[in-house]
C-alpha cells in the first residue's frame, strides 16, 4: 500500500472516531506531522478530510502549531537538558513554527481572496438575476395586458356569436312555423281537390244526362238543350277556374317552401361557420381578427345568396303568366 493510500485509510478511521470537525482536523495534523513527517497545510487538510469550510482547517492548523510550540517550550525548559541543546532545540522549533504559521497565514490570505472573489461573483450573479427578474416581470405585465385585450376580444366575439345563435334560433322557429303552415295548406289543398273532383264528376253526370235528354227531345226541346249546354259550359268554366286557382295556391306554397328551404340551408351554413369561428377563437387567440373577416365574408355570401334568390324569384313565372299559358293550352285543345 502506498503512503497516500495509508494516509487516506487513517483519515477515514479518524472520521469514524471524531464527529467534531475541528477535533478531526487537529488529529489529521498530528497524523501528518508526527507519523508521516509531512508539514500540514490548509489545502492538504481539506483535501484529505473535505468537511466544513476552508476556514475550519485553517483554524485547526493554527491551534495545532500553538499547542506544538507550547509543548516544545515546556520540554526544552527541562532542567536536565544542557543549555546549548535547549537553545538549538528552541531555535529549531521556533523556526519551524514561524515557517508553519507564515504558510498558514499565506493560505488564510489566499482563502480570504478566493472567498471574496466568490462573494463578488455571487453578488454579480445576484444582480444579474435581479435584472432578469425585472425583465421577466415587465414581460409578464405585457403578457397580462395582451391577455386582458384577448379576453375582451373573445368576450365580444362570444356576444356576437350569441346574437347570431339567437337569430338562427329565431329563423329556425320561423321555418318550423312556415313548414307547419305549408303542411296545413297542403292538407286543405288536397281536400279542395277532392271536393272539386266530386263536383266535376257530378257536373259531368249532369251534363251527360242533359245531353241524353237533349238527344231524345232534340226537336221538341231545342231551347232546353241550349240551356243545358250553357249550364255544362258554365260548370266546365267553374271547374277550370277552380283547378287554376288550386294550381296557383300549390305553386305559391311550393315557392314559399323553396324559399324557406334555401333560407334554412343558408342559416345552417351560417350556424356551422359561426360554431367553427367560436372554436377557433377559443384555441387561437391571434385568430380573432381572421374570425371577424370570415364573418364579414359570410355576411357577403349571405347577401349574395339573397340577391341570387331575389333574381330567381323575379325570373320565376308569376301566377298570371301560368294562368295565361293554361288558358292558351285549353283554347288550343
C-alpha positions as CSV (number, residue, x, y, z in Angstrom):
1,X,0.0,0.0,0.0
2,X,1.3,3.5,-0.9
3,X,1.8,6.3,1.6
4,X,-1.1,8.2,0.1
5,X,-3.5,5.3,0.5
6,X,-2.3,4.7,4.1
7,X,-3.0,8.4,4.9
8,X,-6.4,8.2,3.3
9,X,-7.2,5.0,5.3
10,X,-6.0,6.6,8.6
11,X,-8.1,9.7,7.9
12,X,-11.2,7.6,7.2
13,X,-10.6,5.8,10.5
14,X,-10.3,9.2,12.3
15,X,-13.6,10.3,10.7
16,X,-15.4,7.4,12.4
17,X,-13.9,8.4,15.8
18,X,-14.3,12.2,15.8
19,X,-17.6,13.8,14.9
20,X,-16.4,17.4,15.6
21,X,-14.7,18.9,12.5
22,X,-12.1,20.9,14.4
23,X,-11.0,18.0,16.5
24,X,-10.8,15.8,13.4
25,X,-8.6,18.4,11.6
26,X,-6.3,18.6,14.7
27,X,-5.9,14.8,14.7
28,X,-5.1,14.8,11.0
29,X,-2.5,17.5,11.6
30,X,-0.8,15.3,14.2
31,X,-1.1,12.3,11.9
32,X,0.7,14.0,9.0
33,X,3.3,15.7,11.1
34,X,4.3,13.1,13.6
35,X,3.6,9.8,11.8
36,X,4.5,10.7,8.1
37,X,6.7,13.7,8.6
38,X,4.6,15.8,6.3
39,X,4.1,19.5,7.2
40,X,0.3,20.0,7.3
41,X,-1.2,22.8,5.3
42,X,-4.8,24.1,4.9
43,X,-5.2,22.7,1.4
44,X,-3.8,19.3,2.3
45,X,-6.0,19.0,5.3
46,X,-9.1,20.0,3.4
47,X,-8.1,17.6,0.6
48,X,-8.0,14.7,3.0
49,X,-11.0,15.5,5.2
50,X,-13.3,17.5,3.0
51,X,-15.6,18.7,5.8
52,X,-16.7,22.2,6.8
53,X,-15.5,25.3,5.2
54,X,-11.9,26.3,4.3
55,X,-11.6,28.4,7.5
56,X,-12.1,25.2,9.7
57,X,-8.8,23.5,8.7
58,X,-7.0,26.9,8.8
59,X,-8.1,27.4,12.4
60,X,-7.3,23.9,13.4
61,X,-3.8,24.2,11.8
62,X,-3.1,27.4,13.7
63,X,-4.2,25.9,17.0
64,X,-2.1,22.8,16.3
65,X,1.1,24.9,15.8
66,X,0.3,26.9,19.0
67,X,-0.1,23.7,21.0
68,X,3.1,22.3,19.5
69,X,5.1,25.4,20.4
70,X,3.7,25.4,23.9
71,X,4.6,21.7,24.4
72,X,8.1,22.2,22.9
73,X,8.8,25.1,25.2
74,X,7.9,23.1,28.3
75,X,10.1,20.2,27.2
76,X,13.0,22.5,26.3
77,X,12.8,24.1,29.7
78,X,13.5,20.7,31.4
79,X,16.4,21.2,34.0
80,X,18.3,18.1,32.9
81,X,19.0,19.4,29.3
82,X,22.2,21.3,28.6
83,X,21.9,24.9,27.9
84,X,23.3,24.7,24.3
85,X,20.9,21.9,23.4
86,X,18.0,23.9,24.8
87,X,18.9,26.9,22.7
88,X,19.4,24.8,19.5
89,X,16.1,23.0,20.0
90,X,14.2,26.1,20.9
91,X,15.6,27.9,17.8
92,X,14.7,24.9,15.5
93,X,11.2,24.6,16.9
94,X,10.7,28.4,16.7
95,X,11.9,28.5,13.1
96,X,9.6,25.6,12.2
97,X,6.7,27.3,14.0
98,X,7.4,30.6,12.2
99,X,7.5,28.8,8.8
100,X,4.4,26.9,9.5
101,X,2.5,29.9,10.8
102,X,3.7,32.0,7.8
103,X,2.4,29.3,5.5
104,X,-0.8,29.2,7.3
105,X,-1.2,33.0,7.1
106,X,-0.5,32.9,3.4
107,X,-3.0,30.2,2.9
108,X,-5.5,32.2,5.0
109,X,-4.9,35.3,2.9
110,X,-5.3,33.2,-0.3
111,X,-8.5,31.7,1.1
112,X,-9.8,35.1,2.0
113,X,-9.1,36.4,-1.5
114,X,-10.8,33.4,-3.0
115,X,-13.8,33.8,-0.8
116,X,-14.0,37.5,-1.6
117,X,-13.9,36.7,-5.3
118,X,-16.6,34.1,-4.8
119,X,-18.7,36.6,-2.9
120,X,-18.2,39.2,-5.6
121,X,-19.1,36.6,-8.3
122,X,-22.2,35.7,-6.2
123,X,-23.1,39.3,-5.9
124,X,-22.8,39.9,-9.6
125,X,-24.9,36.8,-10.3
126,X,-27.5,38.1,-7.8
127,X,-27.6,41.5,-9.6
128,X,-27.9,39.7,-13.0
129,X,-30.7,37.6,-11.5
130,X,-32.4,40.7,-10.3
131,X,-32.2,42.3,-13.7
132,X,-33.6,39.1,-15.3
133,X,-36.4,39.1,-12.7
134,X,-37.2,42.7,-13.5
135,X,-37.2,41.9,-17.2
136,X,-39.4,38.9,-16.6
137,X,-41.8,41.0,-14.5
138,X,-42.1,43.5,-17.3
139,X,-42.7,40.8,-19.9
140,X,-45.3,39.3,-17.5
141,X,-47.1,42.6,-17.2
142,X,-47.0,43.0,-21.0
143,X,-48.4,39.4,-21.4
144,X,-51.1,40.2,-18.8
145,X,-52.1,43.3,-20.8
146,X,-52.2,41.3,-24.0
147,X,-54.2,38.6,-22.3
148,X,-56.7,41.2,-21.0
149,X,-57.2,42.5,-24.5
150,X,-57.6,39.0,-25.9
151,X,-60.2,38.2,-23.2
152,X,-62.1,41.4,-24.2
153,X,-62.0,40.3,-27.9
154,X,-63.1,36.8,-27.0
155,X,-66.0,38.3,-24.9
156,X,-67.0,40.5,-27.8
157,X,-66.8,37.5,-30.2
158,X,-68.9,35.4,-27.7
159,X,-71.6,38.1,-27.6
160,X,-71.6,38.4,-31.3
161,X,-71.9,34.6,-31.6
162,X,-74.7,34.5,-29.1
163,X,-76.6,37.1,-31.1
164,X,-76.1,35.1,-34.2
165,X,-77.2,31.9,-32.5
166,X,-80.4,33.7,-31.2
167,X,-81.0,34.9,-34.8
168,X,-80.5,31.3,-36.1
169,X,-83.0,30.0,-33.5
170,X,-85.5,32.6,-34.4
171,X,-85.1,31.7,-38.1
172,X,-85.5,28.0,-37.2
173,X,-88.7,28.8,-35.4
174,X,-90.0,30.8,-38.3
175,X,-89.0,27.9,-40.6
176,X,-90.9,25.4,-38.4
177,X,-93.9,27.7,-38.4
178,X,-93.8,28.1,-42.1
179,X,-93.4,24.3,-42.6
180,X,-96.5,23.7,-40.4
181,X,-98.5,26.3,-42.4
182,X,-97.4,24.6,-45.6
183,X,-98.5,21.2,-44.3
184,X,-101.8,22.7,-43.3
185,X,-102.2,24.3,-46.7
186,X,-101.3,21.1,-48.5
187,X,-104.0,19.3,-46.5
188,X,-106.5,21.9,-47.3
189,X,-105.5,21.8,-51.0
190,X,-106.0,18.0,-51.1
191,X,-109.4,18.4,-49.5
192,X,-110.4,21.1,-52.1
193,X,-109.1,19.0,-54.9
194,X,-111.2,16.1,-53.7
195,X,-114.3,18.3,-53.5
196,X,-113.5,19.7,-56.9
197,X,-113.2,16.2,-58.4
198,X,-116.5,15.2,-56.9
199,X,-118.1,18.4,-58.2
200,X,-116.6,17.7,-61.6
201,X,-117.9,14.2,-61.7
202,X,-121.4,15.4,-60.6
203,X,-121.2,18.1,-63.3
204,X,-120.2,15.6,-65.9
205,X,-123.1,13.3,-64.9
206,X,-125.5,16.2,-65.1
207,X,-124.1,17.2,-68.5
208,X,-124.4,13.7,-69.8
209,X,-128.0,13.5,-68.6
210,X,-128.8,16.8,-70.2
211,X,-127.2,15.7,-73.4
212,X,-129.2,12.4,-73.4
213,X,-132.4,14.3,-72.8
214,X,-131.4,16.8,-75.5
215,X,-130.8,13.9,-78.0
216,X,-134.2,12.3,-77.2
217,X,-136.0,15.6,-77.3
218,X,-133.9,17.3,-79.9
219,X,-136.7,18.5,-82.0
220,X,-139.0,19.4,-79.2
221,X,-136.7,21.0,-76.7
222,X,-134.0,22.9,-78.6
223,X,-134.1,25.6,-76.0
224,X,-133.7,23.1,-73.2
225,X,-130.7,21.7,-74.9
226,X,-129.2,25.1,-75.4
227,X,-129.7,25.8,-71.7
228,X,-128.2,22.5,-70.8
229,X,-125.1,23.2,-73.0
230,X,-124.8,26.7,-71.4
231,X,-125.0,25.1,-68.0
232,X,-122.4,22.5,-68.9
233,X,-120.1,25.2,-70.3
234,X,-120.6,27.2,-67.1
235,X,-119.7,24.2,-65.0
236,X,-116.7,23.4,-67.0
237,X,-115.5,27.1,-66.7
238,X,-116.1,26.9,-63.0
239,X,-114.1,23.6,-62.8
240,X,-111.2,25.1,-64.9
241,X,-111.2,28.2,-62.7
242,X,-111.2,26.1,-59.6
243,X,-108.3,24.0,-60.9
244,X,-106.4,27.0,-61.9
245,X,-106.8,28.6,-58.5
246,X,-105.7,25.4,-56.9
247,X,-102.6,25.3,-59.1
248,X,-101.8,28.9,-58.2
249,X,-102.1,28.1,-54.5
250,X,-100.0,25.0,-54.9
251,X,-97.3,26.9,-56.8
252,X,-97.3,29.6,-54.2
253,X,-96.9,27.1,-51.4
254,X,-94.1,25.4,-53.4
255,X,-92.3,28.7,-53.9
256,X,-92.6,29.5,-50.3
257,X,-91.3,26.1,-49.3
258,X,-88.4,26.5,-51.7
259,X,-87.5,30.0,-50.2
260,X,-87.8,28.7,-46.7
261,X,-85.6,25.7,-47.6
262,X,-82.9,28.0,-49.1
263,X,-83.1,30.2,-46.1
264,X,-82.8,27.1,-43.8
265,X,-79.7,25.9,-45.7
266,X,-78.1,29.3,-45.6
267,X,-78.9,29.5,-41.9
268,X,-77.4,26.1,-41.2
269,X,-74.3,27.0,-43.1
270,X,-74.0,30.3,-41.2
271,X,-74.5,28.4,-37.9
272,X,-71.8,25.9,-38.8
273,X,-69.4,28.6,-39.7
274,X,-70.2,30.5,-36.5
275,X,-69.5,27.5,-34.4
276,X,-66.2,26.9,-36.2
277,X,-65.3,30.5,-35.6
278,X,-66.1,30.1,-31.9
279,X,-63.9,27.1,-31.7
280,X,-61.0,28.8,-33.4
281,X,-61.4,31.9,-31.2
282,X,-61.1,29.7,-28.0
283,X,-58.0,27.8,-29.3
284,X,-56.1,30.6,-31.1
285,X,-56.1,34.0,-29.6
286,X,-54.4,35.6,-32.6
287,X,-57.1,34.3,-35.0
288,X,-59.7,36.7,-33.6
289,X,-59.2,39.2,-36.4
290,X,-59.3,36.4,-39.1
291,X,-62.5,35.2,-37.5
292,X,-64.1,38.7,-37.9
293,X,-63.0,38.8,-41.5
294,X,-64.5,35.3,-42.1
295,X,-67.8,36.5,-40.6
296,X,-67.7,39.5,-42.9
297,X,-67.2,37.1,-45.8
298,X,-70.1,35.0,-44.5
299,X,-72.4,38.1,-44.5
300,X,-71.3,38.9,-48.0
301,X,-72.1,35.3,-49.0
302,X,-75.5,35.5,-47.4
303,X,-76.1,38.8,-49.2
304,X,-75.0,37.2,-52.5
305,X,-77.3,34.2,-51.8
306,X,-80.2,36.6,-51.0
307,X,-79.5,38.6,-54.2
308,X,-79.4,35.3,-56.2
309,X,-82.7,34.2,-54.6
310,X,-84.3,37.5,-55.5
311,X,-83.1,37.2,-59.1
312,X,-84.5,33.7,-59.2
313,X,-87.8,34.8,-57.8
314,X,-88.0,37.7,-60.2
315,X,-87.3,35.4,-63.2
316,X,-89.7,32.8,-61.9
317,X,-93.2,32.6,-63.7
318,X,-95.9,34.5,-61.9
319,X,-99.4,33.1,-61.3
320,X,-100.8,35.4,-64.0
321,X,-98.4,34.1,-66.6
322,X,-99.2,30.5,-65.5
323,X,-103.0,31.2,-65.9
324,X,-102.5,32.8,-69.3
325,X,-100.4,29.9,-70.6
326,X,-103.0,27.4,-69.2
327,X,-105.9,29.3,-70.9
328,X,-104.0,29.2,-74.2
329,X,-103.4,25.5,-73.9
330,X,-107.1,24.9,-73.2
331,X,-108.2,27.0,-76.1
332,X,-105.8,25.4,-78.4
333,X,-107.0,22.0,-77.3
